[in-house]
Structure formats: structure tokens, C-alpha cells
């Protein structure tokens, strides 16, 4: 079944974040199949106007680094409280909360716009505001 036929762009994004939260809570392992199932091969992830991941290989590398640099993470709230969707685009506000290996808590406020293609995330543009903690991630696939 084609996921795009049964869900809108916002539902596709929320489906990805449920997987992301399961990964961050270490309830599931990271595997390439899930990344390829959820993200378009031409994925472009931009944070604060900087390309941070280009393609699914880059997203796998990014997830590996996130798993190494955190003990836990969660995107909240899900479903999003403030969101909108039209056609292949969705936008929302959320918080990314994490605990690093030294047990330091972090919280980042994020406003994001996504473009969905065939039920997969094809483009992400995020603006972030750090409230507490710090996590520095590399750029991949540029």
C-alpha cells in the first residue's frame, strides 16, 4: 500500500517522529530499511539555513552520531499542538528534548517546514532556539 494514498503530509511527518522517538528511547535499533522507508533518497535537511544532511546515507550517519552523543531523546508534543498542512507541505512547532552521556538535559525549540514526496520526508527546513544543553552534529552528504 502506498502511504501517500492514506495520509496527508502532516500525518507522514508525525509517523516519522513516532519512529524517531522510538529510536531516541532505544526501543528500536537504527536500520537502513527504516530510514529508506521514511525519507526520500534526495532528502535535504537544513537547520538554521545550513545543509546538515543530504540523502538517506547522510541521514543514517546523522542518526548514528545522535545515538552516540545522547542517552535519550524525544520530540514533544506528538501529535503536534501547533501545525498546518497543505498539499505536500507541513509545518509545526515542537521541542527536541535530550539527555547527553554526562546526564546533562537539553531542550531545543524548533519550528520546521517539511515537504513530503510519496509518503516520505523529502525536505526539512528547521529554525532552532536552544533553551538548555548543547549537542553539536556534523554535516553529512554535502
N, C-alpha and C positions, 0 to 999 in steps of 0.2 A: 504494500500500500504506500502511496506517495504521501508523506507527512504534509506537504503543502496543500493537498486537497482537503484536509480535515482541520487545519488550524490556521489562524491568522499570524501575522508577523510577530505580534506581542506574545502569543502563545508559544511560538517557536523559541523566542528568546527565553521565556520563563522555563521551558523544557531544558534548554542548555544550562541555565543556572541551577536547576534541581540536580543535574549531573555534576556541575561544578561544586555545589555544596556537599554532595556525597563524596566527591574526591577530596575536598578540603577537610572533611571529617574523618577521612581514611576508612570510609565504609566500603569503598570500591577501589580497585587498583587502576592506575593510569594505563590505558592501552590505546594503541594507534587506531583500532577499529572505531572506538567511541569518538575520537577526535575527527576522523574522516566522516563519520555518520552525522556529526553535529555542525561541522564547519566546512564551508565551501573550499575547494582546492586553491582558489585565488584569494582567500581571506586576507584582508588588510585590517590590522588592529593599530589604531592611533590613540595615543594618550597625550593630552596637552599638546596637540599638533605635531607630535613626534611619532614616526612609524616604529612600533615596538615588535610587531610580528607580521610577516608576510608569507602566507601559505600554511598548509597544515603541518608540514615538517617543523616550521618555526613555532607553531602553537604547541606541538609536542615538547619541543625544547623549553619553551616558556613554562609549561606545566611542570616539567622535571625540576626546573630551577625553583619554582614556587614551592614544590613539595620539599626541596632541600632547605629552603630558607624560612619555612614555617613549621609549626607543630599542628596547626589547625587554622582553618578559615571558614567564613560563612558570608554569603550575600544576604542581606535582610532589608526590607521585608519581601517575602515572596508569598503570594503574588504581590507585585509592586503596588504601593499606595498611590503614587503619582506617576501616571503613564499615559501614553496615547499611541495610537497606531493608525496608519493609513497606507493602504496598498502594501508595498514591500518594505515599508519603513516602520520602525517603532522607536519610542523614546521613553526614558524613565529616569527617576532619581532613585538611588539605593545607597546603602552603606556596605563597604567591604570591611569586615572585622577579622582580625587575625591574632594569633599568638606566635611569637618567634621562638627559636630554640632556647633562648635565655629566659623564657616565660614572660617576656615583655608584651603587653597588649597593644594592639594597634587598631585605629579606626580611620577610614578614609571615606569621605563623602564624594559620591560620583554622580554626574549627570551624563547620560550616554544616549547616542543615537545609533541604531543598528539598521542595516539593510539585509534582508533575508532573500535568498535565492533557492528555490526548490526545497524549502523547509530547513535550509542550513544558513548559519550566520555567514554572510559574505563580507560585511564591512562593519567596523566598530569605530566610533569616534567618541572618546571619553574626555571629560574635563574633571579633574580631581582637586579636592581640598583635603589636606591631611589634618586630622584633629589630634591624633596621637600616634606614637610609634613611627617606625621607618622600615621600609623594605625597598631595596634598590634592585631592579631587574634589568638584565641586558637586553639589547635589541637583537632580533633574530630575523634572518631571511631577507635582509635589505640589500 
